[in-house]
Each structure stands twice: as C-alpha cells, then as structure tokens.
Amino acid sequence: MSESTQVSAPVDPKLLELLVCPVTKGPLTYDRARNELVSEKAGLAFPIRDGIPIMLVDEARQIDDTP
C-alpha cells in the first residue's frame, strides 16, 4: 500500500490517556482529522502511524498559532 493511500489504524483511547508531550510533559490533544497528537504548549504535533503515536521531536510537525 502506498503512503498516499495508507489507511490509519485507530488509536487506543487508553493509550491516549497515558501519553504526555515528551518536551513539556504536558497534556496532548488528539486531532482526529490530521491523525496527530498535539502539544499546544510545545507547539508540536506528533504523527500517528498505523495506530502508533510517534513521540519523537524529530518526527513532529511545528504548529502555527498565527491567525
């Protein structure tokens, strides 16, 4: 299956309750539309691939708060 047609697996809700931002140790919110875990405090969004959160800063996307 190619990257563009890859279907994301659901994330275990119990796992989401346990995870924190690896940078700030603060809470994460789940962005279902982008399939990411977002740390507002760190300004990072961590991807979820095949149902597994990738909690590496090098893999995170910078989020932009500007209107």
PDB file with SEQRES, HELIX, SHEET and CRYST1 records, atoms N, CA, C and O in Angstrom:
SEQRES   1 A   67  MET SER GLU SER THR GLN VAL SER ALA PRO VAL ASP PRO          
SEQRES   2 A   67  LYS LEU LEU GLU LEU LEU VAL CYS PRO VAL THR LYS GLY          
SEQRES   3 A   67  PRO LEU THR TYR ASP ARG ALA ARG ASN GLU LEU VAL SER          
SEQRES   4 A   67  GLU LYS ALA GLY LEU ALA PHE PRO ILE ARG ASP GLY ILE          
SEQRES   5 A   67  PRO ILE MET LEU VAL ASP GLU ALA ARG GLN ILE ASP ASP          
SEQRES   6 A   67  THR PRO                                                      
HELIX    1 AA1 GLU A    3  THR A    5  5                                   3    
HELIX    2 AA2 PRO A   13  LEU A   18  1                                   6    
HELIX    3 AA3 VAL A   57  GLU A   59  5                                   3    
SHEET    1 AA1 4 THR A  29  ASP A  31  0                                        
SHEET    2 AA1 4 GLU A  36  SER A  39 -1                                        
SHEET    3 AA1 4 LEU A  44  ARG A  49 -1                                        
SHEET    4 AA1 4 ILE A  52  PRO A  53 -1                                        
SHEET    1 AA2 2 LEU A  44  ARG A  49  0                                        
SHEET    2 AA2 2 ARG A  61  GLN A  62 -1                                        
CRYST1    1.000    1.000    1.000  90.00  90.00  90.00 P 1           1          
ATOM      1  N   MET A   1       0.848  -1.170   0.000  1.00  0.00           N  
ATOM      2  CA  MET A   1       0.000   0.000   0.000  1.00  0.00           C  
ATOM      3  C   MET A   1       0.895   1.234   0.000  1.00  0.00           C  
ATOM      4  O   MET A   1       1.840   1.305   0.785  1.00  0.00           O  
ATOM      5  N   SER A   2       0.621   2.190  -0.849  1.00  0.00           N  
ATOM      6  CA  SER A   2       1.459   3.382  -0.936  1.00  0.00           C  
ATOM      7  C   SER A   2       1.152   4.356   0.198  1.00  0.00           C  
ATOM      8  O   SER A   2       0.105   4.263   0.839  1.00  0.00           O  
ATOM      9  N   GLU A   3       2.066   5.285   0.440  1.00  0.00           N  
ATOM     10  CA  GLU A   3       1.904   6.278   1.510  1.00  0.00           C  
ATOM     11  C   GLU A   3       0.616   7.071   1.341  1.00  0.00           C  
ATOM     12  O   GLU A   3      -0.078   7.330   2.324  1.00  0.00           O  
ATOM     13  N   SER A   4       0.280   7.463   0.106  1.00  0.00           N  
ATOM     14  CA  SER A   4      -0.873   8.320  -0.122  1.00  0.00           C  
ATOM     15  C   SER A   4      -2.198   7.602   0.097  1.00  0.00           C  
ATOM     16  O   SER A   4      -3.210   8.253   0.358  1.00  0.00           O  
ATOM     17  N   THR A   5      -2.215   6.286  -0.001  1.00  0.00           N  
ATOM     18  CA  THR A   5      -3.464   5.547   0.183  1.00  0.00           C  
ATOM     19  C   THR A   5      -3.495   4.798   1.505  1.00  0.00           C  
ATOM     20  O   THR A   5      -4.414   4.019   1.754  1.00  0.00           O  
ATOM     21  N   GLN A   6      -2.508   5.024   2.347  1.00  0.00           N  
ATOM     22  CA  GLN A   6      -2.427   4.319   3.616  1.00  0.00           C  
ATOM     23  C   GLN A   6      -3.608   4.701   4.511  1.00  0.00           C  
ATOM     24  O   GLN A   6      -3.912   5.882   4.680  1.00  0.00           O  
ATOM     25  N   VAL A   7      -4.259   3.705   5.075  1.00  0.00           N  
ATOM     26  CA  VAL A   7      -5.374   3.932   5.974  1.00  0.00           C  
ATOM     27  C   VAL A   7      -4.835   3.885   7.391  1.00  0.00           C  
ATOM     28  O   VAL A   7      -4.128   2.948   7.762  1.00  0.00           O  
ATOM     29  N   SER A   8      -5.171   4.905   8.190  1.00  0.00           N  
ATOM     30  CA  SER A   8      -4.650   4.940   9.557  1.00  0.00           C  
ATOM     31  C   SER A   8      -5.488   4.056  10.461  1.00  0.00           C  
ATOM     32  O   SER A   8      -6.715   4.024  10.366  1.00  0.00           O  
ATOM     33  N   ALA A   9      -4.809   3.348  11.331  1.00  0.00           N  
ATOM     34  CA  ALA A   9      -5.475   2.498  12.308  1.00  0.00           C  
ATOM     35  C   ALA A   9      -5.940   3.366  13.470  1.00  0.00           C  
ATOM     36  O   ALA A   9      -5.312   4.381  13.770  1.00  0.00           O  
ATOM     37  N   PRO A  10      -7.030   2.984  14.127  1.00  0.00           N  
ATOM     38  CA  PRO A  10      -7.494   3.770  15.273  1.00  0.00           C  
ATOM     39  C   PRO A  10      -6.499   3.691  16.426  1.00  0.00           C  
ATOM     40  O   PRO A  10      -5.767   2.712  16.573  1.00  0.00           O  
ATOM     41  N   VAL A  11      -6.489   4.732  17.229  1.00  0.00           N  
ATOM     42  CA  VAL A  11      -5.602   4.784  18.383  1.00  0.00           C  
ATOM     43  C   VAL A  11      -6.386   4.344  19.614  1.00  0.00           C  
ATOM     44  O   VAL A  11      -7.535   4.741  19.806  1.00  0.00           O  
ATOM     45  N   ASP A  12      -5.760   3.530  20.433  1.00  0.00           N  
ATOM     46  CA  ASP A  12      -6.384   3.049  21.659  1.00  0.00           C  
ATOM     47  C   ASP A  12      -6.629   4.232  22.601  1.00  0.00           C  
ATOM     48  O   ASP A  12      -5.677   4.914  22.980  1.00  0.00           O  
ATOM     49  N   PRO A  13      -7.877   4.491  22.987  1.00  0.00           N  
ATOM     50  CA  PRO A  13      -8.173   5.624  23.877  1.00  0.00           C  
ATOM     51  C   PRO A  13      -7.434   5.539  25.217  1.00  0.00           C  
ATOM     52  O   PRO A  13      -7.071   6.571  25.782  1.00  0.00           O  
ATOM     53  N   LYS A  14      -7.211   4.345  25.725  1.00  0.00           N  
ATOM     54  CA  LYS A  14      -6.468   4.187  26.990  1.00  0.00           C  
ATOM     55  C   LYS A  14      -5.029   4.685  26.830  1.00  0.00           C  
ATOM     56  O   LYS A  14      -4.469   5.293  27.742  1.00  0.00           O  
ATOM     57  N   LEU A  15      -4.439   4.419  25.664  1.00  0.00           N  
ATOM     58  CA  LEU A  15      -3.084   4.872  25.390  1.00  0.00           C  
ATOM     59  C   LEU A  15      -3.040   6.396  25.354  1.00  0.00           C  
ATOM     60  O   LEU A  15      -2.111   7.004  25.884  1.00  0.00           O  
ATOM     61  N   LEU A  16      -4.036   7.009  24.735  1.00  0.00           N  
ATOM     62  CA  LEU A  16      -4.080   8.463  24.644  1.00  0.00           C  
ATOM     63  C   LEU A  16      -4.149   9.108  26.025  1.00  0.00           C  
ATOM     64  O   LEU A  16      -3.600  10.190  26.234  1.00  0.00           O  
ATOM     65  N   GLU A  17      -4.816   8.452  26.963  1.00  0.00           N  
ATOM     66  CA  GLU A  17      -4.920   8.971  28.327  1.00  0.00           C  
ATOM     67  C   GLU A  17      -3.561   8.980  29.036  1.00  0.00           C  
ATOM     68  O   GLU A  17      -3.312   9.827  29.894  1.00  0.00           O  
ATOM     69  N   LEU A  18      -2.694   8.045  28.680  1.00  0.00           N  
ATOM     70  CA  LEU A  18      -1.404   7.899  29.352  1.00  0.00           C  
ATOM     71  C   LEU A  18      -0.287   8.765  28.772  1.00  0.00           C  
ATOM     72  O   LEU A  18       0.658   9.114  29.479  1.00  0.00           O  
ATOM     73  N   LEU A  19      -0.391   9.107  27.510  1.00  0.00           N  
ATOM     74  CA  LEU A  19       0.691   9.823  26.839  1.00  0.00           C  
ATOM     75  C   LEU A  19       0.755  11.296  27.233  1.00  0.00           C  
ATOM     76  O   LEU A  19      -0.272  11.948  27.428  1.00  0.00           O  
ATOM     77  N   VAL A  20       1.983  11.807  27.346  1.00  0.00           N  
ATOM     78  CA  VAL A  20       2.221  13.226  27.565  1.00  0.00           C  
ATOM     79  C   VAL A  20       3.258  13.695  26.559  1.00  0.00           C  
ATOM     80  O   VAL A  20       3.951  12.883  25.946  1.00  0.00           O  
ATOM     81  N   CYS A  21       3.362  14.988  26.393  1.00  0.00           N  
ATOM     82  CA  CYS A  21       4.343  15.566  25.480  1.00  0.00           C  
ATOM     83  C   CYS A  21       5.747  15.234  25.976  1.00  0.00           C  
ATOM     84  O   CYS A  21       6.046  15.442  27.152  1.00  0.00           O  
ATOM     85  N   PRO A  22       6.609  14.726  25.107  1.00  0.00           N  
ATOM     86  CA  PRO A  22       7.975  14.401  25.526  1.00  0.00           C  
ATOM     87  C   PRO A  22       8.831  15.644  25.813  1.00  0.00           C  
ATOM     88  O   PRO A  22       9.887  15.533  26.436  1.00  0.00           O  
ATOM     89  N   VAL A  23       8.390  16.807  25.370  1.00  0.00           N  
ATOM     90  CA  VAL A  23       9.136  18.041  25.593  1.00  0.00           C  
ATOM     91  C   VAL A  23       8.708  18.714  26.893  1.00  0.00           C  
ATOM     92  O   VAL A  23       9.543  19.038  27.738  1.00  0.00           O  
ATOM     93  N   THR A  24       7.393  18.923  27.048  1.00  0.00           N  
ATOM     94  CA  THR A  24       6.881  19.686  28.192  1.00  0.00           C  
ATOM     95  C   THR A  24       6.329  18.806  29.310  1.00  0.00           C  
ATOM     96  O   THR A  24       6.101  19.280  30.422  1.00  0.00           O  
ATOM     97  N   LYS A  25       6.117  17.531  29.014  1.00  0.00           N  
ATOM     98  CA  LYS A  25       5.456  16.594  29.942  1.00  0.00           C  
ATOM     99  C   LYS A  25       4.008  17.005  30.212  1.00  0.00           C  
ATOM    100  O   LYS A  25       3.385  16.550  31.171  1.00  0.00           O  
ATOM    101  N   GLY A  26       3.497  17.860  29.357  1.00  0.00           N  
ATOM    102  CA  GLY A  26       2.125  18.348  29.476  1.00  0.00           C  
ATOM    103  C   GLY A  26       1.151  17.500  28.676  1.00  0.00           C  
ATOM    104  O   GLY A  26       1.550  16.540  28.015  1.00  0.00           O  
ATOM    105  N   PRO A  27      -0.127  17.857  28.737  1.00  0.00           N  
ATOM    106  CA  PRO A  27      -1.170  17.083  28.062  1.00  0.00           C  
ATOM    107  C   PRO A  27      -1.111  17.211  26.540  1.00  0.00           C  
ATOM    108  O   PRO A  27      -0.589  18.181  25.990  1.00  0.00           O  
ATOM    109  N   LEU A  28      -1.663  16.204  25.893  1.00  0.00           N  
ATOM    110  CA  LEU A  28      -1.770  16.174  24.441  1.00  0.00           C  
ATOM    111  C   LEU A  28      -3.248  16.099  24.075  1.00  0.00           C  
ATOM    112  O   LEU A  28      -4.049  15.521  24.808  1.00  0.00           O  
ATOM    113  N   THR A  29      -3.598  16.684  22.945  1.00  0.00           N  
ATOM    114  CA  THR A  29      -4.959  16.545  22.435  1.00  0.00           C  
ATOM    115  C   THR A  29      -4.887  15.784  21.116  1.00  0.00           C  
ATOM    116  O   THR A  29      -3.926  15.911  20.356  1.00  0.00           O  
ATOM    117  N   TYR A  30      -5.918  14.996  20.865  1.00  0.00           N  
ATOM    118  CA  TYR A  30      -5.963  14.173  19.660  1.00  0.00           C  
ATOM    119  C   TYR A  30      -6.686  14.930  18.559  1.00  0.00           C  
ATOM    120  O   TYR A  30      -7.848  15.306  18.719  1.00  0.00           O  
ATOM    121  N   ASP A  31      -6.013  15.152  17.456  1.00  0.00           N  
ATOM    122  CA  ASP A  31      -6.605  15.770  16.273  1.00  0.00           C  
ATOM    123  C   ASP A  31      -6.954  14.647  15.307  1.00  0.00           C  
ATOM    124  O   ASP A  31      -6.103  14.159  14.564  1.00  0.00           O  
ATOM    125  N   ARG A  32      -8.208  14.252  15.333  1.00  0.00           N  
ATOM    126  CA  ARG A  32      -8.672  13.126  14.517  1.00  0.00           C  
ATOM    127  C   ARG A  32      -8.527  13.416  13.021  1.00  0.00           C  
ATOM    128  O   ARG A  32      -8.164  12.525  12.253  1.00  0.00           O  
ATOM    129  N   ALA A  33      -8.806  14.642  12.607  1.00  0.00           N  
ATOM    130  CA  ALA A  33      -8.749  14.994  11.180  1.00  0.00           C  
ATOM    131  C   ALA A  33      -7.341  14.832  10.608  1.00  0.00           C  
ATOM    132  O   ALA A  33      -7.173  14.372   9.478  1.00  0.00           O  
ATOM    133  N   ARG A  34      -6.334  15.210  11.391  1.00  0.00           N  
ATOM    134  CA  ARG A  34      -4.946  15.115  10.919  1.00  0.00           C  
ATOM    135  C   ARG A  34      -4.244  13.867  11.430  1.00  0.00           C  
ATOM    136  O   ARG A  34      -3.115  13.579  11.035  1.00  0.00           O  
ATOM    137  N   ASN A  35      -4.917  13.120  12.315  1.00  0.00           N  
ATOM    138  CA  ASN A  35      -4.348  11.911  12.914  1.00  0.00           C  
ATOM    139  C   ASN A  35      -3.018  12.231  13.612  1.00  0.00           C  
ATOM    140  O   ASN A  35      -1.979  11.631  13.336  1.00  0.00           O  
ATOM    141  N   GLU A  36      -3.103  13.205  14.530  1.00  0.00           N  
ATOM    142  CA  GLU A  36      -1.924  13.663  15.259  1.00  0.00           C  
ATOM    143  C   GLU A  36      -2.266  13.874  16.735  1.00  0.00           C  
ATOM    144  O   GLU A  36      -3.428  14.046  17.104  1.00  0.00           O  
ATOM    145  N   LEU A  37      -1.233  13.857  17.557  1.00  0.00           N  
ATOM    146  CA  LEU A  37      -1.348  14.265  18.946  1.00  0.00           C  
ATOM    147  C   LEU A  37      -0.684  15.631  19.046  1.00  0.00           C  
ATOM    148  O   LEU A  37       0.474  15.800  18.663  1.00  0.00           O  
ATOM    149  N   VAL A  38      -1.426  16.603  19.564  1.00  0.00           N  
ATOM    150  CA  VAL A  38      -0.972  17.984  19.567  1.00  0.00           C  
ATOM    151  C   VAL A  38      -0.606  18.441  20.975  1.00  0.00           C  
ATOM    152  O   VAL A  38      -1.373  18.265  21.922  1.00  0.00           O  
ATOM    153  N   SER A  39       0.571  19.026  21.089  1.00  0.00           N  
ATOM    154  CA  SER A  39       1.014  19.672  22.318  1.00  0.00           C  
ATOM    155  C   SER A  39       0.978  21.172  22.065  1.00  0.00           C  
ATOM    156  O   SER A  39       1.873  21.722  21.424  1.00  0.00           O  
ATOM    157  N   GLU A  40      -0.060  21.830  22.570  1.00  0.00           N  
ATOM    158  CA  GLU A  40      -0.200  23.275  22.379  1.00  0.00           C  
ATOM    159  C   GLU A  40       0.969  24.009  23.024  1.00  0.00           C  
ATOM    160  O   GLU A  40       1.499  24.962  22.453  1.00  0.00           O  
ATOM    161  N   LYS A  41       1.369  23.567  24.207  1.00  0.00           N  
ATOM    162  CA  LYS A  41       2.431  24.233  24.955  1.00  0.00           C  
ATOM    163  C   LYS A  41       3.767  24.189  24.203  1.00  0.00           C  
ATOM    164  O   LYS A  41       4.496  25.180  24.178  1.00  0.00           O  
ATOM    165  N   ALA A  42       4.082  23.059  23.600  1.00  0.00           N  
ATOM    166  CA  ALA A  42       5.339  22.915  22.856  1.00  0.00           C  
ATOM    167  C   ALA A  42       5.217  23.410  21.416  1.00  0.00           C  
ATOM    168  O   ALA A  42       6.226  23.651  20.752  1.00  0.00           O  
ATOM    169  N   GLY A  43       3.979  23.562  20.933  1.00  0.00           N  
ATOM    170  CA  GLY A  43       3.784  23.979  19.552  1.00  0.00           C  
ATOM    171  C   GLY A  43       4.132  22.886  18.564  1.00  0.00           C  
ATOM    172  O   GLY A  43       4.593  23.159  17.456  1.00  0.00           O  
ATOM    173  N   LEU A  44       3.904  21.623  18.978  1.00  0.00           N  
ATOM    174  CA  LEU A  44       4.247  20.483  18.137  1.00  0.00           C  
ATOM    175  C   LEU A  44       3.052  19.552  17.947  1.00  0.00           C  
ATOM    176  O   LEU A  44       2.185  19.439  18.814  1.00  0.00           O  
ATOM    177  N   ALA A  45       3.030  18.895  16.805  1.00  0.00           N  
ATOM    178  CA  ALA A  45       2.026  17.873  16.519  1.00  0.00           C  
ATOM    179  C   ALA A  45       2.763  16.590  16.158  1.00  0.00           C  
ATOM    180  O   ALA A  45       3.560  16.561  15.220  1.00  0.00           O  
ATOM    181  N   PHE A  46       2.488  15.529  16.913  1.00  0.00           N  
ATOM    182  CA  PHE A  46       3.157  14.246  16.723  1.00  0.00           C  
ATOM    183  C   PHE A  46       2.275  13.333  15.870  1.00  0.00           C  
ATOM    184  O   PHE A  46       1.100  13.146  16.187  1.00  0.00           O  
ATOM    185  N   PRO A  47       2.819  12.766  14.800  1.00  0.00           N  
ATOM    186  CA  PRO A  47       2.020  11.924  13.905  1.00  0.00           C  
ATOM    187  C   PRO A  47       1.663  10.582  14.544  1.00  0.00           C  
ATOM    188  O   PRO A  47       2.341  10.101  15.452  1.00  0.00           O  
ATOM    189  N   ILE A  48       0.592  10.005  14.044  1.00  0.00           N  
ATOM    190  CA  ILE A  48       0.195   8.655  14.446  1.00  0.00           C  
ATOM    191  C   ILE A  48       0.218   7.821  13.178  1.00  0.00           C  
ATOM    192  O   ILE A  48      -0.481   8.126  12.212  1.00  0.00           O  
ATOM    193  N   ARG A  49       1.025   6.766  13.183  1.00  0.00           N  
ATOM    194  CA  ARG A  49       1.155   5.894  12.006  1.00  0.00           C  
ATOM    195  C   ARG A  49       0.765   4.481  12.379  1.00  0.00           C  
ATOM    196  O   ARG A  49       1.303   3.909  13.327  1.00  0.00           O  
ATOM    197  N   ASP A  50      -0.160   3.925  11.643  1.00  0.00           N  
ATOM    198  CA  ASP A  50      -0.642   2.560  11.881  1.00  0.00           C  
ATOM    199  C   ASP A  50      -1.099   2.376  13.327  1.00  0.00           C  
ATOM    200  O   ASP A  50      -0.907   1.313  13.917  1.00  0.00           O  
ATOM    201  N   GLY A  51      -1.708   3.426  13.892  1.00  0.00           N  
ATOM    202  CA  GLY A  51      -2.230   3.354  15.250  1.00  0.00           C  
ATOM    203  C   GLY A  51      -1.183   3.559  16.326  1.00  0.00           C  
ATOM    204  O   GLY A  51      -1.483   3.420  17.512  1.00  0.00           O  
ATOM    205  N   ILE A  52       0.059   3.892  15.931  1.00  0.00           N  
ATOM    206  CA  ILE A  52       1.150   4.065  16.898  1.00  0.00           C  
ATOM    207  C   ILE A  52       1.588   5.529  16.903  1.00  0.00           C  
ATOM    208  O   ILE A  52       2.040   6.043  15.880  1.00  0.00           O  
ATOM    209  N   PRO A  53       1.458   6.202  18.045  1.00  0.00           N  
ATOM    210  CA  PRO A  53       1.941   7.589  18.130  1.00  0.00           C  
ATOM    211  C   PRO A  53       3.462   7.630  18.035  1.00  0.00           C  
ATOM    212  O   PRO A  53       4.157   6.887  18.727  1.00  0.00           O  
ATOM    213  N   ILE A  54       3.962   8.491  17.183  1.00  0.00           N  
ATOM    214  CA  ILE A  54       5.401   8.661  17.005  1.00  0.00           C  
ATOM    215  C   ILE A  54       5.807   9.873  17.846  1.00  0.00           C  
ATOM    216  O   ILE A  54       5.653  11.016  17.415  1.00  0.00           O  
ATOM    217  N   MET A  55       6.325   9.613  19.043  1.00  0.00           N  
ATOM    218  CA  MET A  55       6.578  10.667  20.020  1.00  0.00           C  
ATOM    219  C   MET A  55       8.026  11.159  19.962  1.00  0.00           C  
ATOM    220  O   MET A  55       8.652  11.376  21.000  1.00  0.00           O  
ATOM    221  N   LEU A  56       8.540  11.330  18.780  1.00  0.00           N  
ATOM    222  CA  LEU A  56       9.900  11.823  18.569  1.00  0.00           C  
ATOM    223  C   LEU A  56       9.833  13.267  18.075  1.00  0.00           C  
ATOM    224  O   LEU A  56       9.105  13.578  17.132  1.00  0.00           O  
ATOM    225  N   VAL A  57      10.594  14.137  18.717  1.00  0.00           N  
ATOM    226  CA  VAL A  57      10.591  15.548  18.336  1.00  0.00           C  
ATOM    227  C   VAL A  57      11.004  15.716  16.875  1.00  0.00           C  
ATOM    228  O   VAL A  57      10.475  16.579  16.174  1.00  0.00           O  
ATOM    229  N   ASP A  58      11.937  14.901  16.419  1.00  0.00           N  
ATOM    230  CA  ASP A  58      12.387  14.976  15.023  1.00  0.00           C  
ATOM    231  C   ASP A  58      11.283  14.638  14.023  1.00  0.00           C  
ATOM    232  O   ASP A  58      11.345  15.058  12.867  1.00  0.00           O  
ATOM    233  N   GLU A  59      10.280  13.886  14.457  1.00  0.00           N  
ATOM    234  CA  GLU A  59       9.178  13.494  13.585  1.00  0.00           C  
ATOM    235  C   GLU A  59       7.978  14.438  13.712  1.00  0.00           C  
ATOM    236  O   GLU A  59       7.049  14.376  12.907  1.00  0.00           O  
ATOM    237  N   ALA A  60       8.001  15.309  14.724  1.00  0.00           N  
ATOM    238  CA  ALA A  60       6.871  16.210  14.985  1.00  0.00           C  
ATOM    239  C   ALA A  60       6.819  17.344  13.981  1.00  0.00           C  
ATOM    240  O   ALA A  60       7.827  17.738  13.393  1.00  0.00           O  
ATOM    241  N   ARG A  61       5.616  17.853  13.805  1.00  0.00           N  
ATOM    242  CA  ARG A  61       5.369  18.996  12.919  1.00  0.00           C  
ATOM    243  C   ARG A  61       5.173  20.239  13.790  1.00  0.00           C  
ATOM    244  O   ARG A  61       4.442  20.196  14.779  1.00  0.00           O  
ATOM    245  N   GLN A  62       5.827  21.345  13.421  1.00  0.00           N  
ATOM    246  CA  GLN A  62       5.602  22.609  14.118  1.00  0.00           C  
ATOM    247  C   GLN A  62       4.191  23.084  13.808  1.00  0.00           C  
ATOM    248  O   GLN A  62       3.767  23.070  12.653  1.00  0.00           O  
ATOM    249  N   ILE A  63       3.470  23.501  14.827  1.00  0.00           N  
ATOM    250  CA  ILE A  63       2.143  24.062  14.565  1.00  0.00           C  
ATOM    251  C   ILE A  63       2.241  25.576  14.612  1.00  0.00           C  
ATOM    252  O   ILE A  63       3.039  26.138  15.363  1.00  0.00           O  
ATOM    253  N   ASP A  64       1.435  26.217  13.816  1.00  0.00           N  
ATOM    254  CA  ASP A  64       1.472  27.661  13.677  1.00  0.00           C  
ATOM    255  C   ASP A  64       0.249  28.255  14.352  1.00  0.00           C  
ATOM    256  O   ASP A  64      -0.879  27.948  13.967  1.00  0.00           O  
ATOM    257  N   ASP A  65       0.456  29.107  15.360  1.00  0.00           N  
ATOM    258  CA  ASP A  65      -0.653  29.707  16.094  1.00  0.00           C  
ATOM    259  C   ASP A  65      -1.103  31.052  15.532  1.00  0.00           C  
ATOM    260  O   ASP A  65      -2.071  31.635  16.020  1.00  0.00           O  
ATOM    261  N   THR A  66      -0.414  31.542  14.521  1.00  0.00           N  
ATOM    262  CA  THR A  66      -0.780  32.865  13.992  1.00  0.00           C  
ATOM    263  C   THR A  66      -2.094  32.803  13.239  1.00  0.00           C  
ATOM    264  O   THR A  66      -2.360  31.838  12.523  1.00  0.00           O  
ATOM    265  N   PRO A  67      -2.924  33.840  13.398  1.00  0.00           N  
ATOM    266  CA  PRO A  67      -4.231  33.842  12.709  1.00  0.00           C  
ATOM    267  C   PRO A  67      -4.114  34.054  11.225  1.00  0.00           C  
ATOM    268  O   PRO A  67      -5.125  34.078  10.523  1.00  0.00           O  
TER     269      PRO A  67                                                      
END                                                                             
